[in-house]
Amino acid sequence: MKLIPTLSQAALVLGLGCLVGHLWPMLRPAACAAWLRRFHRNTAVGVVLMLVGTVWFEQNLQNSEISDFAAFRPFLLGGVVAIGVASCFVVRDYLAVRGAAVLACLVADVVLDAQRWHPSPLRYLVTVWMYLWVTLAIWVALSPWRVRDWLAWCSASEARVRLLGVAGVAWGALISALALSAYR
């Protein structure tokens, strides 16, 4: 059985995560820029992200109720674990980017399930945001070196890092406010 949070709960977690996550670039742009420039090659972070994504996807597959795959479920379960673990050893280049892409798709799945039946037209803000995540995740999973270039552009100056941090804090505050009001 798949647990689906309400749109309010999902948006609050996303909004606060975005808000808190962007405080660091807003307040300490130099330190954040240095970390961003190394993120795409950070193997330790990549292994953690990929293994968390593997476990989460394995759980989704275990709890799926699609009878068309019932006969193949044991092979799929073993295959997902094998691919997730093997990728930590075989595909070490840009592993952090690929792991983040997997997690972005899994988060988007939860949020899109939560918003599906919500009556507020403001739910489309979160819907579009999640579809952008999925599109970006697919794009960077196919060409992860582009993240290196994108992060280099984002961290080119402290002013740019700070501005992106302010934008992220503002977006997180908006989504959090909607979670506490329109998404209830």
Secondary structure as GFF3:
##gff-version 3
##sequence-region A 1 184
A	DSSP	alpha_helix	7	21	.	.	.	ID=ss1
A	DSSP	alpha_helix	23	27	.	.	.	ID=ss2
A	DSSP	alpha_helix	29	39	.	.	.	ID=ss3
A	DSSP	alpha_helix	43	63	.	.	.	ID=ss4
A	DSSP	three_ten_helix	67	72	.	.	.	ID=ss5
A	DSSP	alpha_helix	73	90	.	.	.	ID=ss6
A	DSSP	alpha_helix	95	115	.	.	.	ID=ss7
A	DSSP	alpha_helix	123	142	.	.	.	ID=ss8
A	DSSP	alpha_helix	145	154	.	.	.	ID=ss9
A	DSSP	alpha_helix	158	180	.	.	.	ID=ss10
###
